[in-house]
Amino acid sequence: MPLIVVAAKQQNVPVYRTWVGTLAGYVNAQISPEVSGYLIHQDYREGSVVHKDQILFQIDPRPFQADLDRAQGALQQVQAQLQLAEINLQRDRPLAQAHAIAQSQLDNDVQQVAAGKASLVSAKAAVETAKLNLGFTQVRSLVNGIAGLAQIQVGNLVSPSSVLTTVSQVNPIKVYFGISEQEYLELSQRAKASGKSDLLNSGNAVPLQLTLANGEVYPYKGHIVFVDRAVDPQTGTLKIAGSFPNPHNLLRPGQYGNIKAKTMELQNAIVVPQQAVNEVQGSYQVAVVPPKDTI
């Protein structure tokens, strides 16, 4: 049988681990109305990119406009009553000082002005509340992201307990995966070796690589942004969340992928060429010559 001689090398060898990860929106905001009413319009295209404060739905504003008109009318009435009370107070104060009227009349005038000022504050608050409720008839997005399917159709009666749709922030995007206790300790030791206090604060000291379902390696590196507080006693794993840039919205919540990270590095390991391993599996005998420093 042919004999092949190969030279071994002594070098540091990185050790990588892989895990199955699930992608999720960095923020998943459920969009619900803050007032009750009939839905009269949908102002976004399902599955499209929306921006913070963009109008997504509209609720019939007519009842809320009527409430605002009523509150503004009540405010004007209170203002008129307060103005009259102040006129009476200004007229009666010198009369009371001249003992032309009873002191109780002046006291009543003072009380009427104080009550009018309190009513004015309440009436202004009612107007502000009515304005807010009228503004709430325009249901807006809370974040920048991708809006999902509308859960309630135009014409339905909605309330604050109704979920109209969900907007997911996908740039950056999160990926969740679970690691074993041993892997967590290895990653933590590596983070501390880089000068960080723990795995969460290691930042980019533990870069993550994502391989998509089609086998392609995602071009952007990720980093750890979340480490769960406890190991799951049923699975013996610790939940980790990584963050990846997603500038082109290629990644979507619910996708699966493989996460790869360097967990440790073997110091001064003896390695042989991959070709030698392949030849052993074939019909050749292979003789490995160790490095001089190890003889």
C-alpha positions as YAML, in Angstrom:
chain: A
units: angstrom
residues:
- id: 1
  name: MET
  ca: [0.00, 0.00, 0.00]
- id: 2
  name: PRO
  ca: [1.48, 3.41, -0.93]
- id: 3
  name: LEU
  ca: [2.88, 5.47, 1.93]
- id: 4
  name: ILE
  ca: [2.51, 9.23, 2.17]
- id: 5
  name: VAL
  ca: [4.51, 11.29, 4.65]
- id: 6
  name: VAL
  ca: [3.02, 14.60, 5.89]
- id: 7
  name: ALA
  ca: [4.34, 17.12, 8.41]
- id: 8
  name: ALA
  ca: [2.22, 18.09, 11.38]
- id: 9
  name: LYS
  ca: [2.09, 21.66, 12.64]
- id: 10
  name: GLN
  ca: [1.71, 23.13, 16.07]
- id: 11
  name: GLN
  ca: [-0.63, 26.12, 16.27]
- id: 12
  name: ASN
  ca: [-3.60, 27.61, 18.10]
- id: 13
  name: VAL
  ca: [-6.87, 26.10, 16.87]
- id: 14
  name: PRO
  ca: [-10.22, 27.89, 17.28]
- id: 15
  name: VAL
  ca: [-13.20, 25.79, 18.29]
- id: 16
  name: TYR
  ca: [-16.60, 26.75, 16.87]
- id: 17
  name: ARG
  ca: [-20.09, 25.70, 17.94]
- id: 18
  name: THR
  ca: [-23.35, 25.96, 16.02]
- id: 19
  name: TRP
  ca: [-26.93, 26.29, 17.22]
- id: 20
  name: VAL
  ca: [-30.33, 26.50, 15.57]
- id: 21
  name: GLY
  ca: [-31.77, 29.99, 15.90]
- id: 22
  name: THR
  ca: [-35.19, 31.55, 15.37]
- id: 23
  name: LEU
  ca: [-35.48, 35.10, 14.06]
- id: 24
  name: ALA
  ca: [-37.81, 37.60, 15.70]
- id: 25
  name: GLY
  ca: [-38.51, 41.29, 15.34]
- id: 26
  name: TYR
  ca: [-36.33, 43.52, 17.47]
- id: 27
  name: VAL
  ca: [-39.59, 45.13, 18.54]
- id: 28
  name: ASN
  ca: [-43.02, 43.62, 17.86]
- id: 29
  name: ALA
  ca: [-45.57, 46.34, 18.51]
- id: 30
  name: GLN
  ca: [-49.21, 45.33, 18.65]
- id: 31
  name: ILE
  ca: [-51.26, 48.20, 17.26]
- id: 32
  name: SER
  ca: [-54.47, 48.81, 19.21]
- id: 33
  name: PRO
  ca: [-56.80, 51.83, 19.22]
- id: 34
  name: GLU
  ca: [-57.06, 54.01, 22.31]
- id: 35
  name: VAL
  ca: [-60.74, 54.79, 21.72]
- id: 36
  name: SER
  ca: [-63.78, 52.79, 20.68]
- id: 37
  name: GLY
  ca: [-65.57, 53.31, 17.39]
- id: 38
  name: TYR
  ca: [-66.23, 52.03, 13.91]
- id: 39
  name: LEU
  ca: [-63.21, 51.46, 11.66]
- id: 40
  name: ILE
  ca: [-63.74, 53.49, 8.48]
- id: 41
  name: HIS
  ca: [-60.40, 53.30, 6.67]
- id: 42
  name: GLN
  ca: [-57.15, 51.31, 6.38]
- id: 43
  name: ASP
  ca: [-54.28, 53.58, 5.33]
- id: 44
  name: TYR
  ca: [-51.38, 51.14, 4.82]
- id: 45
  name: ARG
  ca: [-50.56, 48.23, 2.55]
- id: 46
  name: GLU
  ca: [-50.19, 44.96, 4.41]
- id: 47
  name: GLY
  ca: [-46.60, 43.73, 4.48]
- id: 48
  name: SER
  ca: [-45.17, 47.14, 3.62]
- id: 49
  name: VAL
  ca: [-42.60, 49.21, 5.47]
- id: 50
  name: VAL
  ca: [-44.20, 51.81, 7.73]
- id: 51
  name: HIS
  ca: [-42.71, 54.60, 9.79]
- id: 52
  name: LYS
  ca: [-43.26, 55.78, 13.32]
- id: 53
  name: ASP
  ca: [-46.39, 57.98, 13.66]
- id: 54
  name: GLN
  ca: [-47.64, 56.94, 10.21]
- id: 55
  name: ILE
  ca: [-51.44, 56.61, 10.12]
- id: 56
  name: LEU
  ca: [-52.45, 52.94, 9.74]
- id: 57
  name: PHE
  ca: [-56.21, 53.04, 10.44]
- id: 58
  name: GLN
  ca: [-58.91, 55.64, 10.94]
- id: 59
  name: ILE
  ca: [-61.88, 55.42, 13.29]
- id: 60
  name: ASP
  ca: [-65.07, 57.41, 12.66]
- id: 61
  name: PRO
  ca: [-64.19, 60.82, 14.17]
- id: 62
  name: ARG
  ca: [-67.70, 62.36, 14.22]
- id: 63
  name: PRO
  ca: [-68.68, 61.40, 17.80]
- id: 64
  name: PHE
  ca: [-65.34, 62.65, 19.08]
- id: 65
  name: GLN
  ca: [-65.62, 65.91, 17.14]
- id: 66
  name: ALA
  ca: [-69.02, 66.41, 18.78]
- id: 67
  name: ASP
  ca: [-67.49, 65.79, 22.21]
- id: 68
  name: LEU
  ca: [-64.80, 68.36, 21.45]
- id: 69
  name: ASP
  ca: [-67.38, 70.94, 20.35]
- id: 70
  name: ARG
  ca: [-69.36, 70.29, 23.52]
- id: 71
  name: ALA
  ca: [-66.26, 70.65, 25.72]
- id: 72
  name: GLN
  ca: [-65.24, 73.89, 23.99]
- id: 73
  name: GLY
  ca: [-68.75, 75.27, 24.52]
- id: 74
  name: ALA
  ca: [-68.60, 74.36, 28.21]
- id: 75
  name: LEU
  ca: [-65.21, 76.05, 28.46]
- id: 76
  name: GLN
  ca: [-66.57, 79.29, 27.00]
- id: 77
  name: GLN
  ca: [-69.47, 79.19, 29.47]
- id: 78
  name: VAL
  ca: [-67.10, 78.74, 32.41]
- id: 79
  name: GLN
  ca: [-64.92, 81.59, 31.14]
- id: 80
  name: ALA
  ca: [-67.95, 83.87, 30.96]
- id: 81
  name: GLN
  ca: [-69.06, 82.94, 34.49]
- id: 82
  name: LEU
  ca: [-65.56, 83.56, 35.82]
- id: 83
  name: GLN
  ca: [-65.41, 86.92, 34.09]
- id: 84
  name: LEU
  ca: [-68.74, 87.91, 35.71]
- id: 85
  name: ALA
  ca: [-67.53, 86.74, 39.14]
- id: 86
  name: GLU
  ca: [-64.37, 88.85, 38.82]
- id: 87
  name: ILE
  ca: [-66.44, 91.91, 37.82]
- id: 88
  name: ASN
  ca: [-68.66, 91.43, 40.88]
- id: 89
  name: LEU
  ca: [-65.61, 91.09, 43.11]
- id: 90
  name: GLN
  ca: [-64.02, 94.27, 41.78]
- id: 91
  name: ARG
  ca: [-67.30, 96.17, 42.24]
- id: 92
  name: ASP
  ca: [-68.06, 94.89, 45.75]
- id: 93
  name: ARG
  ca: [-64.59, 95.18, 47.29]
- id: 94
  name: PRO
  ca: [-64.63, 99.00, 47.70]
- id: 95
  name: LEU
  ca: [-68.28, 98.86, 48.79]
- id: 96
  name: ALA
  ca: [-67.44, 96.38, 51.52]
- id: 97
  name: GLN
  ca: [-64.52, 98.54, 52.65]
- id: 98
  name: ALA
  ca: [-66.95, 101.48, 52.89]
- id: 99
  name: HIS
  ca: [-69.42, 99.25, 54.82]
- id: 100
  name: ALA
  ca: [-71.98, 99.86, 52.08]
- id: 101
  name: ILE
  ca: [-72.61, 96.12, 51.76]
- id: 102
  name: ALA
  ca: [-72.24, 93.21, 54.15]
- id: 103
  name: GLN
  ca: [-68.83, 91.52, 54.46]
- id: 104
  name: SER
  ca: [-70.54, 88.22, 53.69]
- id: 105
  name: GLN
  ca: [-71.35, 89.52, 50.21]
- id: 106
  name: LEU
  ca: [-67.67, 90.18, 49.56]
- id: 107
  name: ASP
  ca: [-66.76, 86.75, 50.93]
- id: 108
  name: ASN
  ca: [-69.29, 85.19, 48.56]
- id: 109
  name: ASP
  ca: [-67.74, 87.09, 45.63]
- id: 110
  name: VAL
  ca: [-64.27, 85.80, 46.54]
- id: 111
  name: GLN
  ca: [-65.61, 82.26, 46.75]
- id: 112
  name: GLN
  ca: [-67.32, 82.60, 43.37]
- id: 113
  name: VAL
  ca: [-64.04, 83.69, 41.72]
- id: 114
  name: ALA
  ca: [-62.12, 80.79, 43.30]
- id: 115
  name: ALA
  ca: [-64.79, 78.30, 42.22]
- id: 116
  name: GLY
  ca: [-64.78, 79.79, 38.71]
- id: 117
  name: LYS
  ca: [-61.00, 79.38, 38.41]
- id: 118
  name: ALA
  ca: [-61.26, 75.74, 39.51]
- id: 119
  name: SER
  ca: [-64.04, 75.14, 36.99]
- id: 120
  name: LEU
  ca: [-61.89, 76.77, 34.32]
- id: 121
  name: VAL
  ca: [-59.06, 74.31, 34.97]
- id: 122
  name: SER
  ca: [-61.52, 71.41, 34.76]
- id: 123
  name: ALA
  ca: [-63.10, 72.72, 31.55]
- id: 124
  name: LYS
  ca: [-59.68, 73.17, 29.90]
- id: 125
  name: ALA
  ca: [-58.77, 69.61, 30.86]
- id: 126
  name: ALA
  ca: [-62.03, 68.37, 29.31]
- id: 127
  name: VAL
  ca: [-61.17, 70.17, 26.06]
- id: 128
  name: GLU
  ca: [-57.66, 68.65, 26.04]
- id: 129
  name: THR
  ca: [-59.12, 65.19, 26.67]
- id: 130
  name: ALA
  ca: [-61.58, 65.64, 23.82]
- id: 131
  name: LYS
  ca: [-58.76, 66.77, 21.50]
- id: 132
  name: LEU
  ca: [-56.70, 63.72, 22.45]
- id: 133
  name: ASN
  ca: [-59.61, 61.36, 21.83]
- id: 134
  name: LEU
  ca: [-60.25, 62.98, 18.46]
- id: 135
  name: GLY
  ca: [-56.57, 62.53, 17.59]
- id: 136
  name: PHE
  ca: [-56.73, 58.89, 18.70]
- id: 137
  name: THR
  ca: [-59.21, 58.19, 15.92]
- id: 138
  name: GLN
  ca: [-56.10, 58.18, 13.69]
- id: 139
  name: VAL
  ca: [-54.35, 54.95, 14.75]
- id: 140
  name: ARG
  ca: [-50.63, 55.40, 14.15]
- id: 141
  name: SER
  ca: [-47.62, 53.11, 14.07]
- id: 142
  name: LEU
  ca: [-45.53, 53.14, 17.22]
- id: 143
  name: VAL
  ca: [-42.25, 52.12, 15.55]
- id: 144
  name: ASN
  ca: [-40.50, 51.91, 12.20]
- id: 145
  name: GLY
  ca: [-40.90, 48.44, 10.75]
- id: 146
  name: ILE
  ca: [-42.95, 46.08, 8.61]
- id: 147
  name: ALA
  ca: [-46.71, 46.02, 9.17]
- id: 148
  name: GLY
  ca: [-48.49, 42.68, 9.14]
- id: 149
  name: LEU
  ca: [-51.96, 41.60, 8.09]
- id: 150
  name: ALA
  ca: [-54.90, 43.62, 9.33]
- id: 151
  name: GLN
  ca: [-56.65, 41.60, 12.02]
- id: 152
  name: ILE
  ca: [-59.90, 43.60, 11.85]
- id: 153
  name: GLN
  ca: [-61.59, 44.78, 8.68]
- id: 154
  name: VAL
  ca: [-63.06, 48.18, 7.84]
- id: 155
  name: GLY
  ca: [-66.61, 48.53, 9.16]
- id: 156
  name: ASN
  ca: [-66.04, 46.62, 12.39]
- id: 157
  name: LEU
  ca: [-66.50, 48.13, 15.83]
- id: 158
  name: VAL
  ca: [-63.14, 48.30, 17.63]
- id: 159
  name: SER
  ca: [-62.11, 49.08, 21.19]
- id: 160
  name: PRO
  ca: [-58.83, 49.46, 23.12]
- id: 161
  name: SER
  ca: [-58.80, 45.68, 23.60]
- id: 162
  name: SER
  ca: [-58.76, 45.10, 19.81]
- id: 163
  name: VAL
  ca: [-55.45, 44.28, 18.07]
- id: 164
  name: LEU
  ca: [-55.57, 45.81, 14.59]
- id: 165
  name: THR
  ca: [-52.17, 44.62, 13.34]
- id: 166
  name: THR
  ca: [-48.56, 44.11, 14.41]
- id: 167
  name: VAL
  ca: [-45.55, 46.14, 13.32]
- id: 168
  name: SER
  ca: [-42.17, 44.44, 13.63]
- id: 169
  name: GLN
  ca: [-38.92, 46.36, 13.69]
- id: 170
  name: VAL
  ca: [-36.57, 44.22, 11.59]
- id: 171
  name: ASN
  ca: [-33.47, 46.40, 11.25]
- id: 172
  name: PRO
  ca: [-31.73, 45.30, 13.34]
- id: 173
  name: ILE
  ca: [-33.35, 41.92, 13.88]
- id: 174
  name: LYS
  ca: [-33.01, 39.47, 16.75]
- id: 175
  name: VAL
  ca: [-32.23, 35.78, 16.61]
- id: 176
  name: TYR
  ca: [-32.90, 33.55, 19.63]
- id: 177
  name: PHE
  ca: [-31.00, 30.33, 20.32]
- id: 178
  name: GLY
  ca: [-30.22, 28.13, 23.31]
- id: 179
  name: ILE
  ca: [-26.76, 27.12, 24.50]
- id: 180
  name: SER
  ca: [-25.73, 24.52, 27.07]
- id: 181
  name: GLU
  ca: [-24.26, 25.36, 30.45]
- id: 182
  name: GLN
  ca: [-20.82, 24.20, 29.29]
- id: 183
  name: GLU
  ca: [-20.99, 26.38, 26.18]
- id: 184
  name: TYR
  ca: [-22.13, 29.34, 28.28]
- id: 185
  name: LEU
  ca: [-19.13, 28.94, 30.57]
- id: 186
  name: GLU
  ca: [-16.76, 28.71, 27.60]
- id: 187
  name: LEU
  ca: [-18.22, 31.84, 26.00]
- id: 188
  name: SER
  ca: [-18.13, 33.69, 29.32]
- id: 189
  name: GLN
  ca: [-14.48, 32.78, 29.89]
- id: 190
  name: ARG
  ca: [-13.63, 34.02, 26.44]
- id: 191
  name: ALA
  ca: [-15.48, 37.27, 27.11]
- id: 192
  name: LYS
  ca: [-13.58, 37.78, 30.38]
- id: 193
  name: ALA
  ca: [-10.29, 37.03, 28.61]
- id: 194
  name: SER
  ca: [-11.09, 39.93, 26.26]
- id: 195
  name: GLY
  ca: [-11.46, 42.26, 29.25]
- id: 196
  name: LYS
  ca: [-15.27, 42.17, 29.60]
- id: 197
  name: SER
  ca: [-17.07, 41.48, 32.85]
- id: 198
  name: ASP
  ca: [-19.53, 38.96, 31.41]
- id: 199
  name: LEU
  ca: [-20.97, 37.53, 28.22]
- id: 200
  name: LEU
  ca: [-23.64, 40.22, 27.79]
- id: 201
  name: ASN
  ca: [-21.10, 43.05, 28.08]
- id: 202
  name: SER
  ca: [-18.65, 41.41, 25.71]
- id: 203
  name: GLY
  ca: [-20.16, 43.30, 22.76]
- id: 204
  name: ASN
  ca: [-18.45, 42.16, 19.56]
- id: 205
  name: ALA
  ca: [-15.89, 40.05, 21.44]
- id: 206
  name: VAL
  ca: [-18.05, 37.02, 20.50]
- id: 207
  name: PRO
  ca: [-19.12, 37.70, 16.90]
- id: 208
  name: LEU
  ca: [-21.99, 35.59, 15.58]
- id: 209
  name: GLN
  ca: [-22.30, 34.15, 12.09]
- id: 210
  name: LEU
  ca: [-25.71, 33.33, 10.62]
- id: 211
  name: THR
  ca: [-26.26, 30.67, 7.96]
- id: 212
  name: LEU
  ca: [-29.62, 30.92, 6.22]
- id: 213
  name: ALA
  ca: [-31.97, 28.08, 5.31]
- id: 214
  name: ASN
  ca: [-30.60, 27.93, 1.75]
- id: 215
  name: GLY
  ca: [-27.08, 27.35, 3.04]
- id: 216
  name: GLU
  ca: [-25.80, 30.85, 2.33]
- id: 217
  name: VAL
  ca: [-23.79, 32.66, 4.99]
- id: 218
  name: TYR
  ca: [-25.39, 35.98, 5.89]
- id: 219
  name: PRO
  ca: [-22.90, 38.75, 5.00]
- id: 220
  name: TYR
  ca: [-23.30, 40.73, 8.25]
- id: 221
  name: LYS
  ca: [-21.94, 39.63, 11.61]
- id: 222
  name: GLY
  ca: [-24.08, 39.77, 14.73]
- id: 223
  name: HIS
  ca: [-23.42, 40.16, 18.43]
- id: 224
  name: ILE
  ca: [-25.07, 39.08, 21.68]
- id: 225
  name: VAL
  ca: [-27.64, 41.50, 23.13]
- id: 226
  name: PHE
  ca: [-29.49, 39.32, 25.64]
- id: 227
  name: VAL
  ca: [-28.58, 36.54, 28.06]
- id: 228
  name: ASP
  ca: [-31.44, 35.03, 30.03]
- id: 229
  name: ARG
  ca: [-31.31, 35.22, 33.81]
- id: 230
  name: ALA
  ca: [-31.50, 31.46, 34.38]
- id: 231
  name: VAL
  ca: [-30.81, 28.08, 32.79]
- id: 232
  name: ASP
  ca: [-33.96, 26.17, 31.85]
- id: 233
  name: PRO
  ca: [-33.91, 23.13, 34.19]
- id: 234
  name: GLN
  ca: [-35.94, 21.05, 31.73]
- id: 235
  name: THR
  ca: [-33.63, 21.51, 28.74]
- id: 236
  name: GLY
  ca: [-30.40, 22.50, 30.46]
- id: 237
  name: THR
  ca: [-30.00, 25.43, 28.07]
- id: 238
  name: LEU
  ca: [-29.69, 29.17, 28.46]
- id: 239
  name: LYS
  ca: [-31.59, 31.43, 26.05]
- id: 240
  name: ILE
  ca: [-29.41, 33.87, 24.13]
- id: 241
  name: ALA
  ca: [-30.45, 36.64, 21.73]
- id: 242
  name: GLY
  ca: [-28.19, 37.98, 19.03]
- id: 243
  name: SER
  ca: [-28.66, 41.12, 16.95]
- id: 244
  name: PHE
  ca: [-27.94, 41.30, 13.22]
- id: 245
  name: PRO
  ca: [-28.08, 44.28, 10.86]
- id: 246
  name: ASN
  ca: [-30.84, 43.88, 8.29]
- id: 247
  name: PRO
  ca: [-30.60, 46.91, 6.00]
- id: 248
  name: HIS
  ca: [-32.41, 45.29, 3.06]
- id: 249
  name: ASN
  ca: [-35.14, 43.56, 5.12]
- id: 250
  name: LEU
  ca: [-33.96, 40.16, 3.86]
- id: 251
  name: LEU
  ca: [-34.40, 38.59, 7.27]
- id: 252
  name: ARG
  ca: [-37.96, 38.23, 8.56]
- id: 253
  name: PRO
  ca: [-39.41, 37.12, 11.91]
- id: 254
  name: GLY
  ca: [-40.06, 33.38, 12.06]
- id: 255
  name: GLN
  ca: [-37.14, 32.35, 9.85]
- id: 256
  name: TYR
  ca: [-34.71, 29.67, 11.01]
- id: 257
  name: GLY
  ca: [-30.96, 29.71, 10.67]
- id: 258
  name: ASN
  ca: [-27.76, 28.28, 12.12]
- id: 259
  name: ILE
  ca: [-25.76, 30.45, 14.49]
- id: 260
  name: LYS
  ca: [-22.00, 29.86, 14.63]
- id: 261
  name: ALA
  ca: [-19.63, 31.33, 17.18]
- id: 262
  name: LYS
  ca: [-16.10, 30.74, 18.42]
- id: 263
  name: THR
  ca: [-16.40, 29.29, 21.92]
- id: 264
  name: MET
  ca: [-12.73, 28.62, 22.75]
- id: 265
  name: GLU
  ca: [-9.23, 28.29, 21.32]
- id: 266
  name: LEU
  ca: [-6.93, 25.28, 21.79]
- id: 267
  name: GLN
  ca: [-3.41, 26.45, 22.53]
- id: 268
  name: ASN
  ca: [-0.45, 24.84, 20.72]
- id: 269
  name: ALA
  ca: [-2.54, 22.04, 19.24]
- id: 270
  name: ILE
  ca: [-0.99, 19.51, 16.86]
- id: 271
  name: VAL
  ca: [-2.71, 19.68, 13.48]
- id: 272
  name: VAL
  ca: [-2.30, 17.78, 10.22]
- id: 273
  name: PRO
  ca: [-3.35, 18.80, 6.70]
- id: 274
  name: GLN
  ca: [-6.90, 17.93, 5.67]
- id: 275
  name: GLN
  ca: [-5.44, 16.02, 2.72]
- id: 276
  name: ALA
  ca: [-3.86, 13.54, 5.14]
- id: 277
  name: VAL
  ca: [-7.25, 12.82, 6.69]
- id: 278
  name: ASN
  ca: [-8.74, 12.28, 3.26]
- id: 279
  name: GLU
  ca: [-5.97, 9.88, 2.27]
- id: 280
  name: VAL
  ca: [-6.45, 7.80, 5.42]
- id: 281
  name: GLN
  ca: [-10.02, 7.29, 4.38]
- id: 282
  name: GLY
  ca: [-8.78, 6.16, 0.94]
- id: 283
  name: SER
  ca: [-6.25, 3.47, 0.01]
- id: 284
  name: TYR
  ca: [-3.07, 5.11, 1.31]
- id: 285
  name: GLN
  ca: [-1.02, 4.76, 4.45]
- id: 286
  name: VAL
  ca: [-0.10, 8.08, 5.99]
- id: 287
  name: ALA
  ca: [2.89, 8.75, 8.24]
- id: 288
  name: VAL
  ca: [2.68, 11.94, 10.28]
- id: 289
  name: VAL
  ca: [5.92, 13.65, 11.26]
- id: 290
  name: PRO
  ca: [5.40, 15.65, 14.50]
- id: 291
  name: PRO
  ca: [6.83, 19.18, 14.86]
- id: 292
  name: LYS
  ca: [10.42, 19.37, 16.06]
- id: 293
  name: ASP
  ca: [9.44, 21.22, 19.24]
- id: 294
  name: THR
  ca: [7.27, 18.32, 20.37]
- id: 295
  name: ILE
  ca: [9.83, 15.53, 19.83]
...
